[in-house]
């Protein structure tokens, strides 16, 4: 990845200043990235209502327009970069200075805007909504910089494509977000992403990909830098290099009754670490466990060059005795027979410099009941016919014991320039899965399945699918999942909805359109008669999805997202769904009152009430 320029950090710092004027600070950041122009819109007030009035949307008074006005305190058009300026800048490496005025008719140009928001914790969907609401007012692409209450900065860009049914129209496609940049203390990954967005970096990309130095070439280059698939490929390439080194340098149990190849040990370690990294993004695992300076203070014999205590003392205790153990059952192993082979007990206290501090860091981590963090050692001792796979045992550090030195993963495999923790820190992770219409430029949880399958293939390069076949571990690409979801839902809904015109094929065509993410923001209500729309909403409410071969849950979650999309397009004000839920609740309440058992009746009525309260502000709960 591109090394970030220190000037990017300085420009971000100007956005963090409490009294910083957003237009000036945002313009400075874009200038550092190489985007600047004297073509500006004079006489702007910055007020949102003035912006909305001056640049009206094709359809006024929409919910998204209302949301923008409620949550934005200012909208500033910073400048406009034209095709001619791009060509001059990229071809001659010099800044062309033009004095023409701002022109909304120049389709082959880029607008740069800054938006001040009045709330912290803005969701990805909100950013996407605001980005579309602003972009639909212009015929050219707009690059947006948002500053939320509290100072976090987000950059947004939206793709455009021709309308499928009207070639003269363009529609807004996927929104790409570089989200929640902390300008006072930016994540390294954010700095590198911004460096890749710079005009210098994009010029290099255009040159290597034979793209013209103009509007179209820059558009292709910008989209490439925001492509999450390319980001995933870079990450996997880096990870695979580390994987090969770990296989060569780490030591795992051998000469056991059940011996696994080192590749499988490292795959399991990577999978566990990736999962931990994602839940760390949710604040469920303490950051200090992965900061080398903190680790050094926690362990007696931490040694980056020669040591191997981090894997045992921190990671194994985190995996087996924390994530795989209920909070109230956690504690240290004792020498008694009843506990020293209990894999839910903490080990390696003799290697801890401060056991109380380390356990306090573990305390915030919840119990994960999923099998990923099961210790694979047998309860029986090796002398009694047992085996050691993870070798989670105090005896590993006791000379003369059978398990002594059986497992060793060097500290340098985690820290230092080439360590796994260092590698992870070079990338931004998000716990929200990207969708076809909203993409954060970060690694999302889908990566878990992809990395797992790709590394399994590496176990036996000659027969790449042997390990996958042996374990039944197959990762279905998102495009295939999306296709399966759409086809299954169309077939199900078509069987429950009677087309008013009697044309079953036309109904299926309309259902495909309703469930298509590429048309997610086109109005679909006019395509269905009132009775059809009512029937579709009811069919969705009654739908059940069964995935007997569920792995990561991609298919049922894909169905959930797609059904929510359908309801948003068909029932945008939520009136049909709300009426249906009230109808269902009324029937349940009536049935409850007919129940002679008072306790069952009260429990049912309380459950009905709790359901409405619990999902009052939740999109999925409200919809599904």
QUIKA-V251031 format. One record per backbone hydrogen bond with DSSP energy under -1.0 kcal/mol. CO is the residue of the C=O (numbers start at 0). NH is the residue of the N-H. Records with the same first field share a line. If there is no record, write none. Layout:
BEGIN
CO = NH ; NH
END
This chain:
BEGIN
4 = 7 ; 8
5 = 9
6 = 10
7 = 11
8 = 12
9 = 13
11 = 14
16 = 19
20 = 24
21 = 25
22 = 26
23 = 27
24 = 28
25 = 29
26 = 30
27 = 31
28 = 32
29 = 34
30 = 33
32 = 198
37 = 39
38 = 79
45 = 74
46 = 50
47 = 51
48 = 52
49 = 53
50 = 54
61 = 65
62 = 66
63 = 67
64 = 68
65 = 69
66 = 70
67 = 71
70 = 117
73 = 115
75 = 113
78 = 111
80 = 109
81 = 85
82 = 86
83 = 87
84 = 88
85 = 89
86 = 90
87 = 91
102 = 105
104 = 106
106 = 108
107 = 82
109 = 80
110 = 142
111 = 77 ; 78
112 = 144
113 = 75
114 = 146
115 = 72 ; 73
118 = 148
122 = 126
123 = 127
124 = 128
125 = 129
126 = 130
127 = 131
128 = 132
129 = 133
130 = 134
131 = 135
133 = 136
134 = 137
140 = 110
142 = 112
143 = 155
144 = 114
145 = 153
146 = 116
147 = 150
151 = 147
152 = 180
153 = 145
154 = 177
155 = 143
156 = 175
158 = 172
160 = 170
165 = 168
168 = 162
170 = 160
173 = 158
174 = 438
175 = 156
176 = 440
177 = 154
180 = 152
186 = 190
187 = 191
188 = 192
189 = 193
190 = 194
191 = 195
192 = 196
197 = 201
198 = 202
199 = 203
200 = 204
201 = 205
202 = 206
203 = 207
204 = 208
205 = 210
211 = 213
213 = 217
214 = 218
215 = 219
216 = 220
217 = 221
218 = 222
219 = 223
220 = 224
221 = 225
223 = 226
226 = 230
227 = 231
228 = 232
229 = 233
230 = 234
231 = 235
232 = 236
233 = 237
234 = 238
235 = 239
236 = 240
237 = 241
238 = 242
239 = 243
240 = 244
241 = 245
242 = 246
243 = 247
244 = 248
245 = 249
250 = 407
260 = 264
261 = 265
262 = 266
263 = 267
264 = 268
265 = 269
266 = 270
267 = 271
268 = 272
269 = 273
270 = 274
271 = 275
272 = 276
273 = 277
274 = 278
275 = 279
276 = 280
278 = 283
279 = 282
285 = 288
286 = 289
287 = 290
290 = 294
291 = 295
294 = 298
297 = 352 ; 353
302 = 306
306 = 410
308 = 312
309 = 313 ; 314
310 = 315
313 = 317
314 = 318
315 = 319
317 = 322
321 = 324
322 = 367
325 = 328
326 = 329
330 = 345
335 = 338 ; 339
338 = 341
341 = 344
345 = 332
347 = 350
348 = 351
350 = 299
353 = 357
354 = 358
355 = 359
356 = 360
357 = 361
358 = 362
361 = 364
367 = 369
370 = 373
380 = 385
381 = 384
386 = 377
390 = 392
392 = 395
393 = 396
394 = 397
395 = 404
397 = 400
400 = 403
402 = 405
407 = 250
409 = 412
410 = 413 ; 414
412 = 419
413 = 420 ; 421
415 = 418
418 = 422
419 = 423
420 = 424
422 = 425
423 = 426
427 = 442
436 = 174
437 = 434
438 = 176
439 = 441
442 = 429
443 = 446
444 = 447
445 = 449
446 = 450
447 = 451
448 = 452
449 = 453
450 = 454
451 = 455
452 = 456
455 = 458
462 = 465
464 = 468
465 = 469
466 = 470
467 = 471 ; 472
476 = 480
477 = 481
478 = 482
479 = 483
480 = 484
481 = 485
482 = 486
483 = 487
484 = 488
485 = 489
486 = 490
487 = 491
488 = 492
489 = 493
490 = 494
492 = 495 ; 496
498 = 501
502 = 506
503 = 507
504 = 508
505 = 509
506 = 510
507 = 511
508 = 512
509 = 513
510 = 514
515 = 518
516 = 519
518 = 521
523 = 526
524 = 527
528 = 532
529 = 533
530 = 534
531 = 535
532 = 536
533 = 537
534 = 538
535 = 539
536 = 540
537 = 541
546 = 549
552 = 556
553 = 557
554 = 558
555 = 559
556 = 560
557 = 561
558 = 562
559 = 563
560 = 564
561 = 565
562 = 566
563 = 567
564 = 568
565 = 569
566 = 570
570 = 573
573 = 577
574 = 578
575 = 579
576 = 580
577 = 581
578 = 582
579 = 583
580 = 584
581 = 585
582 = 586
583 = 587
584 = 588
585 = 589
586 = 590
587 = 591
588 = 592
589 = 593
591 = 594
596 = 600
597 = 601
598 = 602
599 = 603
600 = 604
601 = 605
602 = 606
603 = 607
604 = 608
605 = 609
606 = 610
607 = 611
608 = 612
609 = 613
610 = 614
612 = 615
617 = 621
618 = 622
619 = 623
END
